[in-house]
Amino acid sequence: MRALIIANGQLRAHEAFTATLQKGDLLIAADGGGRHFLDLSITPDIVVGDMDSLHPEELEALTAQGAHIIEHARRKDETDLELAVHEAIRAGAKDILIFGALGKRWDMTLANVLLPADTAFRGTRISLIDGHQRVMLLQPGETHRLKGSPGDTLSLIPLAGDVTGITTHNLEYPLSQESLHVGSPRGVSNVFQAETVSIHMESGLLLCVHIGSSYPHSGPASKK
């Protein structure tokens, strides 16, 4: 099952969301993300958060359309997006695409980018989408296969320490059992040489940014 979440950040390309939407997707608004759904004339299945970013009339409109409202107290430990991801997983989603999570506030942007690193979300594919760009966190011990087109840009940025034992295939600048070090931009702006690229690393956490020529339609092709 797949879930599409819209957060309360900038949704710079509405068509990125509509192009990705598929029948059967679970649609979730994280608080002010409900406004983006209203702008798109699409009804979310769930609206979750403390509702401090929605005007009362917007919340009433979403309720009237049939959205299930899950309201939390304003004094809470979780962000609204974090609550939305939990709801998606609780509903059975294994593939989650998040829109509107980047660019409006740098503190929230950084928190949202790091959110998939939470061990509570291990085993769930979580991607942040911004137009033609997809941001993912890649875990060690797996072979990640990413679908794209020759000429697409792929950047690999180490987080939470150095990343070791990286081997890639079908990139212009390949890595073979090599390391990327925190603070070094060595992994930035690599290039797809085929429709599928594979990445494997032995330890660490990689921030992966895929900039494609078309809007993303699904998560990483596979993990083995």
Z-matrix of the N, CA and C atoms (Angstrom, degrees):
N
C 1 1.454
C 2 1.527 1 109.73
N 3 1.333 2 115.77 1 143.85
C 4 1.456 3 121.28 2 -178.13
C 5 1.521 4 110.52 3 -118.33
N 6 1.328 5 115.99 4 142.83
C 7 1.455 6 120.84 5 177.00
C 8 1.518 7 109.40 6 -123.49
N 9 1.329 8 116.24 7 140.97
C 10 1.455 9 123.31 8 173.48
C 11 1.520 10 107.75 9 -114.93
N 12 1.322 11 116.26 10 123.70
C 13 1.457 12 122.56 11 -178.78
C 14 1.521 13 109.00 12 -115.62
N 15 1.322 14 116.34 13 136.00
C 16 1.465 15 120.39 14 170.55
C 17 1.519 16 107.85 15 -112.91
N 18 1.345 17 115.81 16 124.28
C 19 1.453 18 122.17 17 178.56
C 20 1.529 19 109.81 18 -93.41
N 21 1.329 20 115.44 19 -175.56
C 22 1.455 21 121.21 20 -174.08
C 23 1.523 22 112.72 21 -93.86
N 24 1.336 23 117.33 22 24.09
C 25 1.452 24 120.19 23 177.84
C 26 1.520 25 111.15 24 -95.05
N 27 1.320 26 115.67 25 -160.42
C 28 1.455 27 121.22 26 -179.43
C 29 1.531 28 110.29 27 -78.16
N 30 1.314 29 115.72 28 128.29
C 31 1.472 30 121.66 29 173.57
C 32 1.518 31 105.85 30 -108.98
N 33 1.347 32 115.02 31 83.51
C 34 1.460 33 119.91 32 -169.44
C 35 1.518 34 113.38 33 -70.26
N 36 1.315 35 117.02 34 -26.00
C 37 1.472 36 120.24 35 -178.85
C 38 1.525 37 108.32 36 -133.42
N 39 1.325 38 116.35 37 95.92
C 40 1.464 39 120.17 38 179.65
C 41 1.524 40 111.45 39 -58.34
N 42 1.346 41 115.32 40 -32.44
C 43 1.468 42 118.68 41 -177.30
C 44 1.525 43 111.24 42 -66.50
N 45 1.334 44 118.05 43 -22.72
C 46 1.461 45 119.81 44 176.78
C 47 1.517 46 110.35 45 -63.02
N 48 1.329 47 116.58 46 -37.49
C 49 1.463 48 120.49 47 178.62
C 50 1.519 49 110.42 48 -72.51
N 51 1.324 50 118.00 49 -48.97
C 52 1.466 51 120.27 50 -176.93
C 53 1.523 52 111.75 51 -65.86
N 54 1.343 53 117.47 52 -32.60
C 55 1.471 54 120.06 53 178.78
C 56 1.519 55 111.26 54 -70.09
N 57 1.324 56 116.93 55 -26.83
C 58 1.457 57 121.81 56 -177.90
C 59 1.522 58 112.29 57 -86.32
N 60 1.323 59 116.96 58 -25.63
C 61 1.461 60 123.02 59 -174.42
C 62 1.528 61 111.93 60 -59.48
N 63 1.337 62 115.19 61 132.37
C 64 1.465 63 121.67 62 177.82
C 65 1.527 64 109.74 63 -128.92
N 66 1.308 65 115.66 64 154.23
C 67 1.454 66 120.58 65 178.01
C 68 1.531 67 109.56 66 -60.53
N 69 1.317 68 115.52 67 134.23
C 70 1.452 69 120.45 68 178.78
C 71 1.515 70 114.11 69 94.13
N 72 1.341 71 118.54 70 -7.06
C 73 1.458 72 120.80 71 177.71
C 74 1.530 73 110.26 72 -65.39
N 75 1.311 74 116.26 73 141.25
C 76 1.459 75 122.05 74 171.04
C 77 1.517 76 107.27 75 -84.47
N 78 1.332 77 117.13 76 125.42
C 79 1.466 78 121.99 77 -175.79
C 80 1.524 79 109.63 78 -108.34
N 81 1.333 80 116.00 79 124.77
C 82 1.455 81 121.11 80 -176.29
C 83 1.525 82 109.63 81 -129.71
N 84 1.326 83 115.69 82 132.74
C 85 1.464 84 121.68 83 172.53
C 86 1.517 85 108.67 84 -102.11
N 87 1.330 86 116.73 85 127.78
C 88 1.459 87 121.18 86 173.38
C 89 1.522 88 107.29 87 -91.95
N 90 1.321 89 115.51 88 97.59
C 91 1.466 90 122.96 89 179.51
C 92 1.536 91 111.39 90 50.65
N 93 1.340 92 117.88 91 -111.91
C 94 1.460 93 121.10 92 -175.63
C 95 1.510 94 114.24 93 -61.47
N 96 1.336 95 117.69 94 -11.10
C 97 1.460 96 119.76 95 173.18
C 98 1.509 97 111.78 96 -61.96
N 99 1.347 98 116.32 97 -19.65
C 100 1.462 99 119.95 98 176.57
C 101 1.512 100 111.96 99 -60.82
N 102 1.330 101 116.91 100 -29.81
C 103 1.471 102 120.45 101 178.54
C 104 1.526 103 110.55 102 -65.39
N 105 1.332 104 116.39 103 -38.02
C 106 1.462 105 119.53 104 177.50
C 107 1.532 106 110.32 105 -64.53
N 108 1.338 107 117.31 106 -39.58
C 109 1.462 108 119.71 107 177.19
C 110 1.523 109 110.34 108 -61.92
N 111 1.319 110 117.82 109 -41.28
C 112 1.466 111 120.77 110 178.05
C 113 1.525 112 110.34 111 -62.49
N 114 1.327 113 117.00 112 -42.24
C 115 1.469 114 120.60 113 178.66
C 116 1.523 115 111.56 114 -63.08
N 117 1.342 116 116.40 115 -31.69
C 118 1.468 117 121.31 116 -179.93
C 119 1.524 118 112.68 117 -85.48
N 120 1.336 119 116.56 118 -6.70
C 121 1.477 120 122.20 119 -175.80
C 122 1.531 121 110.69 120 58.53
N 123 1.337 122 114.99 121 39.70
C 124 1.460 123 122.62 122 177.00
C 125 1.523 124 108.08 123 -123.03
N 126 1.328 125 116.69 124 134.73
C 127 1.451 126 120.73 125 -179.23
C 128 1.521 127 110.61 126 -92.20
N 129 1.332 128 118.24 127 121.85
C 130 1.469 129 119.33 128 175.64
C 131 1.517 130 110.54 129 -73.63
N 132 1.317 131 116.19 130 153.30
C 133 1.464 132 120.35 131 174.00
C 134 1.522 133 110.78 132 -71.84
N 135 1.348 134 116.09 133 -36.76
C 136 1.459 135 121.85 134 -175.12
C 137 1.520 136 109.34 135 -136.89
N 138 1.321 137 116.07 136 139.53
C 139 1.465 138 122.54 137 167.44
C 140 1.526 139 106.20 138 -119.75
N 141 1.336 140 117.57 139 121.94
C 142 1.454 141 120.58 140 -174.99
C 143 1.524 142 110.26 141 -131.02
N 144 1.319 143 116.91 142 142.99
C 145 1.451 144 122.16 143 178.25
C 146 1.505 145 111.32 144 146.60
N 147 1.331 146 115.46 145 -170.39
C 148 1.463 147 118.81 146 179.05
C 149 1.522 148 112.24 147 -89.75
N 150 1.322 149 117.23 148 -2.46
C 151 1.471 150 124.93 149 174.02
C 152 1.526 151 112.96 150 63.98
N 153 1.327 152 116.83 151 26.59
C 154 1.457 153 118.75 152 178.22
C 155 1.523 154 112.51 153 -84.66
N 156 1.333 155 117.34 154 -7.86
C 157 1.463 156 121.16 155 -178.57
C 158 1.523 157 112.98 156 -107.02
N 159 1.333 158 116.96 157 1.32
C 160 1.464 159 121.51 158 177.93
C 161 1.518 160 110.00 159 -111.83
N 162 1.324 161 116.49 160 135.80
C 163 1.456 162 120.23 161 173.06
C 164 1.526 163 109.11 162 -70.73
N 165 1.338 164 118.65 163 150.30
C 166 1.468 165 120.94 164 -179.17
C 167 1.519 166 112.96 165 -53.17
N 168 1.335 167 117.52 166 -38.77
C 169 1.470 168 119.76 167 -179.49
C 170 1.520 169 111.67 168 -68.84
N 171 1.342 170 117.51 169 -31.48
C 172 1.465 171 120.41 170 176.56
C 173 1.524 172 110.32 171 -69.24
N 174 1.320 173 116.07 172 -41.62
C 175 1.457 174 119.84 173 177.79
C 176 1.525 175 110.79 174 -64.88
N 177 1.319 176 116.67 175 -38.85
C 178 1.464 177 120.92 176 177.01
C 179 1.525 178 110.83 177 -63.32
N 180 1.338 179 117.15 178 -40.90
C 181 1.466 180 120.96 179 179.68
C 182 1.524 181 110.53 180 -64.29
N 183 1.312 182 117.75 181 -42.34
C 184 1.462 183 121.05 182 179.32
C 185 1.527 184 110.73 183 -66.04
N 186 1.330 185 116.38 184 -39.14
C 187 1.465 186 120.30 185 177.23
C 188 1.515 187 110.99 186 -64.20
N 189 1.337 188 116.48 187 -43.01
C 190 1.462 189 121.45 188 -179.74
C 191 1.522 190 111.74 189 -63.62
N 192 1.329 191 116.43 190 -30.17
C 193 1.463 192 120.44 191 179.30
C 194 1.527 193 112.22 192 -76.95
N 195 1.320 194 116.88 193 -11.80
C 196 1.464 195 119.88 194 177.52
C 197 1.509 196 115.20 195 106.07
N 198 1.343 197 118.02 196 7.42
C 199 1.461 198 120.19 197 177.78
C 200 1.525 199 109.97 198 -68.40
N 201 1.323 200 115.98 199 142.39
C 202 1.465 201 121.46 200 176.46
C 203 1.520 202 108.15 201 -85.05
N 204 1.320 203 117.90 202 118.71
C 205 1.459 204 122.83 203 -176.01
C 206 1.526 205 109.58 204 -95.92
N 207 1.343 206 115.96 205 124.41
C 208 1.464 207 121.67 206 176.57
C 209 1.529 208 106.67 207 -118.83
N 210 1.335 209 115.83 208 101.14
C 211 1.466 210 120.44 209 -174.27
C 212 1.526 211 110.73 210 -98.28
N 213 1.336 212 115.31 211 134.64
C 214 1.459 213 122.31 212 178.59
C 215 1.527 214 109.94 213 -114.55
N 216 1.307 215 116.08 214 161.08
C 217 1.458 216 121.15 215 176.56
C 218 1.524 217 109.98 216 -65.41
N 219 1.330 218 116.53 217 149.62
C 220 1.465 219 119.73 218 -179.94
C 221 1.520 220 112.09 219 -69.70
N 222 1.312 221 117.83 220 -31.20
C 223 1.468 222 121.38 221 176.48
C 224 1.527 223 107.71 222 -88.88
N 225 1.316 224 115.68 223 99.93
C 226 1.463 225 121.20 224 -176.22
C 227 1.516 226 108.81 225 -149.65
N 228 1.319 227 116.42 226 162.71
C 229 1.466 228 121.43 227 -179.94
C 230 1.522 229 112.56 228 -84.61
N 231 1.326 230 118.02 229 -28.46
C 232 1.467 231 122.20 230 -173.90
C 233 1.539 232 110.66 231 -90.66
N 234 1.333 233 115.37 232 149.45
C 235 1.460 234 119.31 233 168.31
C 236 1.532 235 108.74 234 -77.95
N 237 1.325 236 115.37 235 162.92
C 238 1.466 237 119.15 236 179.10
C 239 1.526 238 111.04 237 -62.71
N 240 1.342 239 116.95 238 -36.92
C 241 1.467 240 119.30 239 178.72
C 242 1.520 241 110.65 240 -65.87
N 243 1.314 242 116.75 241 -39.85
C 244 1.462 243 120.15 242 177.84
C 245 1.527 244 110.50 243 -60.15
N 246 1.326 245 116.76 244 -42.97
C 247 1.468 246 120.98 245 177.01
C 248 1.526 247 110.84 246 -61.58
N 249 1.336 248 116.29 247 -38.95
C 250 1.466 249 120.32 248 -179.98
C 251 1.521 250 111.07 249 -64.87
N 252 1.343 251 116.99 250 -40.73
C 253 1.470 252 120.43 251 178.25
C 254 1.531 253 110.22 252 -64.01
N 255 1.322 254 116.60 253 -41.70
C 256 1.466 255 119.58 254 177.21
C 257 1.530 256 111.21 255 -60.40
N 258 1.327 257 117.07 256 -41.34
C 259 1.468 258 120.19 257 178.76
C 260 1.520 259 111.16 258 -64.07
N 261 1.327 260 116.93 259 -39.43
C 262 1.464 261 120.63 260 179.11
C 263 1.519 262 110.99 261 -63.07
N 264 1.333 263 116.36 262 -44.47
C 265 1.464 264 120.59 263 -179.89
C 266 1.523 265 110.29 264 -67.52
N 267 1.325 266 116.55 265 -40.05
C 268 1.464 267 120.69 266 178.56
C 269 1.538 268 110.94 267 -60.51
N 270 1.322 269 116.04 268 -31.34
C 271 1.467 270 120.83 269 179.53
C 272 1.526 271 112.46 270 -81.79
N 273 1.343 272 116.88 271 -7.59
C 274 1.460 273 120.29 272 176.69
C 275 1.514 274 115.43 273 107.44
N 276 1.322 275 118.52 274 8.18
C 277 1.465 276 121.25 275 -178.14
C 278 1.524 277 110.66 276 -71.39
N 279 1.319 278 116.97 277 133.43
C 280 1.458 279 123.14 278 175.08
C 281 1.525 280 111.57 279 -110.12
N 282 1.319 281 116.17 280 -12.98
C 283 1.458 282 122.68 281 -179.49
C 284 1.525 283 106.80 282 -131.26
N 285 1.331 284 118.11 283 117.93
C 286 1.459 285 122.27 284 -175.49
C 287 1.523 286 109.26 285 -124.25
N 288 1.328 287 115.71 286 125.79
C 289 1.459 288 122.33 287 175.39
C 290 1.523 289 107.68 288 -110.41
N 291 1.324 290 116.50 289 128.04
C 292 1.458 291 121.84 290 -176.33
C 293 1.521 292 109.47 291 -114.97
N 294 1.323 293 115.95 292 128.54
C 295 1.460 294 123.08 293 179.19
C 296 1.530 295 108.82 294 -115.95
N 297 1.324 296 116.28 295 156.47
C 298 1.458 297 120.18 296 175.47
C 299 1.514 298 113.70 297 68.31
N 300 1.323 299 117.90 298 27.61
C 301 1.468 300 120.94 299 -176.91
C 302 1.521 301 112.43 300 -107.13
N 303 1.333 302 117.96 301 0.19
C 304 1.464 303 120.80 302 -173.08
C 305 1.523 304 111.14 303 -124.96
N 306 1.320 305 115.84 304 144.06
C 307 1.454 306 120.56 305 164.28
C 308 1.507 307 118.67 306 97.21
N 309 1.317 308 119.33 307 -22.66
C 310 1.465 309 118.74 308 -176.03
C 311 1.521 310 111.37 309 -78.16
N 312 1.330 311 117.49 310 -43.66
C 313 1.461 312 123.77 311 176.60
C 314 1.518 313 108.20 312 -136.05
N 315 1.349 314 116.96 313 132.25
C 316 1.454 315 119.36 314 -176.71
C 317 1.520 316 112.20 315 -67.02
N 318 1.342 317 117.97 316 -35.06
C 319 1.464 318 118.30 317 179.41
C 320 1.516 319 110.80 318 -64.89
N 321 1.348 320 115.98 319 -43.29
C 322 1.457 321 119.22 320 178.83
C 323 1.528 322 111.34 321 -70.84
N 324 1.331 323 116.85 322 -36.05
C 325 1.467 324 119.98 323 178.12
C 326 1.526 325 110.66 324 -59.62
N 327 1.328 326 117.11 325 -48.46
C 328 1.460 327 120.47 326 -179.79
C 329 1.520 328 111.33 327 -64.43
N 330 1.330 329 116.65 328 -41.93
C 331 1.466 330 119.89 329 178.13
C 332 1.521 331 110.87 330 -62.62
N 333 1.338 332 117.21 331 -40.11
C 334 1.461 333 120.96 332 -178.97
C 335 1.527 334 111.54 333 -68.47
N 336 1.340 335 116.94 334 -38.73
C 337 1.466 336 120.35 335 178.89
C 338 1.525 337 110.52 336 -63.58
N 339 1.338 338 116.19 337 -36.67
C 340 1.464 339 120.51 338 -177.56
C 341 1.520 340 113.35 339 -85.12
N 342 1.324 341 117.00 340 -11.42
C 343 1.467 342 120.78 341 -176.03
C 344 1.534 343 113.06 342 -54.41
N 345 1.340 344 120.09 343 -42.11
C 346 1.474 345 119.14 344 -179.50
C 347 1.521 346 114.44 345 -63.01
N 348 1.339 347 117.66 346 -13.00
C 349 1.463 348 119.99 347 178.98
C 350 1.523 349 112.11 348 -76.40
N 351 1.320 350 117.73 349 -12.10
C 352 1.462 351 121.21 350 178.83
C 353 1.532 352 108.88 351 -59.45
N 354 1.320 353 116.25 352 128.23
C 355 1.462 354 119.68 353 -177.83
C 356 1.528 355 112.41 354 -62.34
N 357 1.330 356 117.17 355 -20.04
C 358 1.469 357 120.35 356 177.69
C 359 1.522 358 111.37 357 -65.55
N 360 1.337 359 116.78 358 -19.95
C 361 1.463 360 120.79 359 -177.45
C 362 1.523 361 112.31 360 -103.96
N 363 1.328 362 117.42 361 8.78
C 364 1.466 363 120.83 362 179.73
C 365 1.523 364 109.90 363 -60.40
N 366 1.312 365 116.77 364 134.12
C 367 1.457 366 121.51 365 -177.97
C 368 1.506 367 113.61 366 94.79
N 369 1.332 368 116.94 367 -5.21
C 370 1.467 369 121.59 368 177.54
C 371 1.524 370 108.63 369 -110.92
N 372 1.315 371 117.79 370 131.42
C 373 1.463 372 121.25 371 177.38
C 374 1.525 373 108.55 372 -83.01
N 375 1.312 374 116.10 373 117.26
C 376 1.457 375 121.40 374 -178.42
C 377 1.521 376 108.75 375 -121.56
N 378 1.331 377 116.51 376 125.93
C 379 1.459 378 121.66 377 178.90
C 380 1.522 379 109.16 378 -128.28
N 381 1.332 380 116.23 379 141.22
C 382 1.455 381 122.20 380 173.44
C 383 1.519 382 107.78 381 -102.66
N 384 1.321 383 116.29 382 126.44
C 385 1.462 384 121.27 383 -174.88
C 386 1.523 385 110.05 384 -110.54
N 387 1.333 386 116.02 385 132.23
C 388 1.459 387 122.01 386 175.88
C 389 1.521 388 107.73 387 -137.49
N 390 1.325 389 116.57 388 93.09
C 391 1.461 390 120.38 389 -175.49
C 392 1.508 391 111.09 390 63.10
N 393 1.334 392 116.75 391 -121.06
C 394 1.464 393 121.71 392 -179.95
C 395 1.534 394 112.25 393 -87.49
N 396 1.316 395 117.09 394 5.16
C 397 1.462 396 120.57 395 -176.40
C 398 1.524 397 111.33 396 -106.22
N 399 1.330 398 115.17 397 139.27
C 400 1.460 399 122.25 398 175.98
C 401 1.531 400 107.97 399 -123.53
N 402 1.323 401 115.92 400 131.24
C 403 1.465 402 122.21 401 178.42
C 404 1.525 403 108.21 402 -114.18
N 405 1.324 404 116.95 403 128.79
C 406 1.461 405 122.99 404 -178.52
C 407 1.516 406 109.89 405 -137.40
N 408 1.315 407 117.09 406 157.96
C 409 1.453 408 122.30 407 169.64
C 410 1.522 409 107.95 408 -110.35
N 411 1.323 410 117.18 409 126.86
C 412 1.456 411 122.43 410 -178.63
C 413 1.521 412 109.81 411 -103.06
N 414 1.330 413 115.58 412 130.82
C 415 1.461 414 122.74 413 -178.59
C 416 1.533 415 110.57 414 -92.99
N 417 1.340 416 118.01 415 154.43
C 418 1.468 417 120.96 416 -179.97
C 419 1.525 418 112.14 417 -75.95
N 420 1.329 419 114.51 418 163.79
C 421 1.459 420 120.55 419 175.13
C 422 1.513 421 114.42 420 80.52
N 423 1.315 422 118.24 421 6.95
C 424 1.458 423 122.21 422 179.75
C 425 1.522 424 109.23 423 -129.91
N 426 1.321 425 116.37 424 153.70
C 427 1.459 426 120.68 425 171.26
C 428 1.524 427 107.34 426 -98.73
N 429 1.322 428 116.16 427 116.04
C 430 1.467 429 122.43 428 -178.31
C 431 1.532 430 108.34 429 -97.70
N 432 1.315 431 116.07 430 124.96
C 433 1.456 432 121.03 431 178.01
C 434 1.521 433 109.19 432 -111.77
N 435 1.326 434 115.94 433 121.02
C 436 1.455 435 122.20 434 -175.92
C 437 1.521 436 109.92 435 -110.71
N 438 1.323 437 115.90 436 132.45
C 439 1.457 438 121.09 437 178.08
C 440 1.529 439 110.51 438 -91.96
N 441 1.313 440 115.34 439 140.49
C 442 1.457 441 120.95 440 178.04
C 443 1.509 442 110.57 441 -166.62
N 444 1.315 443 115.57 442 -150.34
C 445 1.462 444 121.55 443 178.53
C 446 1.522 445 109.21 444 -134.04
N 447 1.338 446 117.89 445 148.22
C 448 1.461 447 119.59 446 175.70
C 449 1.525 448 110.32 447 -53.79
N 450 1.326 449 116.13 448 132.49
C 451 1.456 450 120.81 449 -177.23
C 452 1.515 451 113.94 450 101.02
N 453 1.349 452 117.73 451 -16.08
C 454 1.464 453 120.63 452 175.89
C 455 1.528 454 109.75 453 -61.73
N 456 1.331 455 115.39 454 151.12
C 457 1.464 456 121.36 455 178.33
C 458 1.521 457 110.24 456 -95.24
N 459 1.327 458 115.93 457 137.50
C 460 1.458 459 121.29 458 177.11
C 461 1.521 460 108.71 459 -134.14
N 462 1.329 461 116.00 460 125.00
C 463 1.453 462 120.98 461 177.37
C 464 1.519 463 109.99 462 -117.51
N 465 1.320 464 115.96 463 137.75
C 466 1.466 465 123.35 464 178.90
C 467 1.520 466 108.29 465 -119.78
N 468 1.348 467 116.43 466 117.76
C 469 1.455 468 121.66 467 -174.35
C 470 1.522 469 108.73 468 -124.81
N 471 1.337 470 118.28 469 121.25
C 472 1.467 471 120.11 470 -177.84
C 473 1.529 472 111.86 471 -71.73
N 474 1.326 473 114.91 472 141.63
C 475 1.460 474 122.15 473 176.43
C 476 1.520 475 108.87 474 -126.28
N 477 1.322 476 116.31 475 153.94
C 478 1.474 477 122.19 476 173.41
C 479 1.522 478 112.18 477 57.57
N 480 1.323 479 117.32 478 36.05
C 481 1.456 480 121.16 479 179.41
C 482 1.515 481 112.34 480 112.55
N 483 1.319 482 115.96 481 173.39
C 484 1.462 483 120.76 482 -179.39
C 485 1.528 484 110.42 483 -65.57
N 486 1.332 485 115.51 484 150.93
C 487 1.464 486 121.95 485 176.07
C 488 1.519 487 107.83 486 -111.15
N 489 1.327 488 116.62 487 127.70
C 490 1.465 489 120.69 488 -172.78
C 491 1.527 490 111.46 489 -118.06
N 492 1.332 491 114.47 490 161.49
C 493 1.461 492 121.54 491 175.40
C 494 1.512 493 113.36 492 64.17
N 495 1.336 494 116.81 493 39.81
C 496 1.471 495 120.36 494 -177.88
C 497 1.522 496 109.83 495 -85.95
N 498 1.315 497 115.32 496 127.73
C 499 1.464 498 122.00 497 173.89
C 500 1.514 499 108.59 498 -129.06
N 501 1.336 500 116.16 499 128.68
C 502 1.465 501 120.91 500 179.97
C 503 1.524 502 110.21 501 -124.19
N 504 1.330 503 114.87 502 156.02
C 505 1.465 504 121.42 503 175.92
C 506 1.523 505 109.53 504 -132.64
N 507 1.310 506 116.16 505 144.46
C 508 1.465 507 124.95 506 176.61
C 509 1.522 508 113.27 507 68.79
N 510 1.337 509 115.97 508 31.76
C 511 1.461 510 121.68 509 170.26
C 512 1.526 511 109.57 510 -114.83
N 513 1.328 512 116.41 511 151.13
C 514 1.464 513 120.06 512 -177.60
C 515 1.528 514 111.28 513 -61.01
N 516 1.332 515 115.91 514 -38.06
C 517 1.459 516 120.68 515 179.30
C 518 1.528 517 107.77 516 -115.46
N 519 1.337 518 117.35 517 90.92
C 520 1.467 519 120.63 518 -173.74
C 521 1.522 520 112.35 519 -74.68
N 522 1.314 521 114.83 520 156.45
C 523 1.458 522 122.68 521 172.10
C 524 1.517 523 107.91 522 -119.06
N 525 1.337 524 116.32 523 139.95
C 526 1.456 525 120.77 524 179.11
C 527 1.516 526 108.90 525 -133.30
N 528 1.344 527 115.53 526 102.38
C 529 1.457 528 121.97 527 -178.60
C 530 1.535 529 110.96 528 52.53
N 531 1.321 530 115.83 529 44.91
C 532 1.463 531 120.91 530 -177.24
C 533 1.529 532 110.35 531 -112.14
N 534 1.337 533 115.22 532 173.38
C 535 1.461 534 121.45 533 -178.59
C 536 1.525 535 110.42 534 -118.33
N 537 1.330 536 115.22 535 150.41
C 538 1.451 537 121.78 536 168.78
C 539 1.526 538 106.81 537 -118.55
N 540 1.328 539 115.59 538 136.45
C 541 1.460 540 120.87 539 -172.12
C 542 1.531 541 110.42 540 -108.01
N 543 1.314 542 115.80 541 142.96
C 544 1.457 543 121.70 542 179.32
C 545 1.525 544 109.97 543 -57.95
N 546 1.313 545 116.03 544 130.77
C 547 1.457 546 121.45 545 179.75
C 548 1.512 547 113.86 546 94.68
N 549 1.314 548 118.02 547 -17.59
C 550 1.471 549 121.18 548 178.55
C 551 1.523 550 109.62 549 -91.05
N 552 1.347 551 117.98 550 132.49
C 553 1.466 552 120.79 551 179.38
C 554 1.525 553 113.65 552 -88.52
N 555 1.325 554 117.89 553 19.97
C 556 1.465 555 120.78 554 -174.35
C 557 1.529 556 112.72 555 -56.15
N 558 1.325 557 117.83 556 -35.38
C 559 1.466 558 119.99 557 -175.06
C 560 1.508 559 115.30 558 -84.79
N 561 1.329 560 117.28 559 5.72
C 562 1.467 561 120.88 560 -176.43
C 563 1.535 562 111.00 561 -84.13
N 564 1.320 563 115.97 562 142.47
C 565 1.477 564 124.16 563 171.16
C 566 1.521 565 113.97 564 64.16
N 567 1.335 566 116.63 565 46.89
C 568 1.449 567 120.56 566 167.50
C 569 1.532 568 107.96 567 -81.41
N 570 1.335 569 117.18 568 174.32
C 571 1.469 570 120.07 569 -171.63
C 572 1.526 571 110.72 570 -136.56
N 573 1.340 572 116.28 571 132.02
C 574 1.463 573 122.29 572 173.55
C 575 1.528 574 109.68 573 -60.78
N 576 1.345 575 115.79 574 133.89
C 577 1.464 576 121.55 575 173.92
C 578 1.525 577 111.59 576 -109.89
N 579 1.319 578 117.03 577 -2.48
C 580 1.469 579 122.19 578 -179.84
C 581 1.527 580 107.46 579 -154.02
N 582 1.331 581 117.07 580 -179.40
C 583 1.459 582 120.44 581 -177.83
C 584 1.523 583 112.61 582 -77.70
N 585 1.324 584 117.17 583 -18.40
C 586 1.459 585 121.16 584 178.36
C 587 1.513 586 109.98 585 -130.42
N 588 1.314 587 115.17 586 131.90
C 589 1.461 588 122.67 587 177.52
C 590 1.526 589 107.87 588 -116.79
N 591 1.321 590 117.43 589 141.55
C 592 1.461 591 120.24 590 176.95
C 593 1.527 592 109.90 591 -117.65
N 594 1.336 593 114.23 592 144.38
C 595 1.468 594 121.83 593 -179.32
C 596 1.521 595 108.00 594 -136.74
N 597 1.309 596 116.25 595 130.65
C 598 1.473 597 121.45 596 175.92
C 599 1.514 598 107.93 597 -135.58
N 600 1.336 599 116.94 598 137.44
C 601 1.453 600 119.90 599 173.03
C 602 1.519 601 109.11 600 -139.03
N 603 1.323 602 114.86 601 156.04
C 604 1.464 603 120.14 602 -175.14
C 605 1.517 604 112.83 603 -90.95
N 606 1.340 605 117.81 604 -32.86
C 607 1.461 606 119.83 605 179.40
C 608 1.520 607 110.07 606 -152.09
N 609 1.327 608 115.14 607 155.18
C 610 1.458 609 120.95 608 178.12
C 611 1.514 610 112.52 609 102.23
N 612 1.308 611 114.84 610 -172.52
C 613 1.457 612 122.52 611 -177.02
C 614 1.512 613 108.34 612 -135.56
N 615 1.337 614 116.91 613 125.66
C 616 1.455 615 121.68 614 -177.09
C 617 1.522 616 110.89 615 -109.92
N 618 1.338 617 115.59 616 127.05
C 619 1.456 618 120.82 617 168.14
C 620 1.521 619 107.16 618 -83.38
N 621 1.312 620 116.76 619 121.64
C 622 1.464 621 122.58 620 -176.20
C 623 1.526 622 108.79 621 -113.86
N 624 1.325 623 116.49 622 123.50
C 625 1.468 624 121.76 623 177.90
C 626 1.521 625 108.46 624 -117.67
N 627 1.325 626 115.85 625 115.61
C 628 1.464 627 122.49 626 -179.67
C 629 1.522 628 108.20 627 -107.69
N 630 1.337 629 116.27 628 117.35
C 631 1.460 630 121.78 629 178.00
C 632 1.517 631 107.68 630 -108.20
N 633 1.334 632 116.14 631 109.24
C 634 1.452 633 120.80 632 -173.41
C 635 1.521 634 113.32 633 -106.83
N 636 1.310 635 115.17 634 176.05
C 637 1.458 636 121.58 635 178.68
C 638 1.523 637 111.70 636 -90.95
N 639 1.331 638 116.72 637 -8.94
C 640 1.463 639 121.14 638 178.57
C 641 1.516 640 108.51 639 -136.99
N 642 1.334 641 116.34 640 165.97
C 643 1.454 642 119.96 641 -179.23
C 644 1.526 643 109.86 642 -71.27
N 645 1.334 644 117.40 643 142.16
C 646 1.467 645 120.18 644 179.72
C 647 1.524 646 111.01 645 -65.02
N 648 1.309 647 117.01 646 148.32
C 649 1.469 648 121.51 647 178.66
C 650 1.515 649 112.87 648 -118.36
N 651 1.316 650 118.81 649 -19.81
C 652 1.457 651 120.08 650 -179.12
C 653 1.513 652 108.67 651 -156.23
N 654 1.337 653 115.59 652 179.52
C 655 1.451 654 121.20 653 179.74
C 656 1.512 655 111.16 654 -78.86
N 657 1.337 656 116.52 655 -169.81
C 658 1.463 657 119.70 656 176.16
C 659 1.527 658 110.49 657 -50.55
N 660 1.318 659 116.23 658 142.21
C 661 1.463 660 120.95 659 -173.84
C 662 1.519 661 111.35 660 -55.09
N 663 1.337 662 116.78 661 -43.84
C 664 1.461 663 118.72 662 179.55
C 665 1.508 664 109.38 663 -168.64
N 666 1.319 665 114.83 664 164.20
C 667 1.448 666 122.44 665 172.79
C 668 1.518 667 107.13 666 -131.59
N 669 1.314 668 117.07 667 137.62
C 670 1.480 669 119.86 668 -177.68
C 671 1.511 670 109.63 669 -130.85
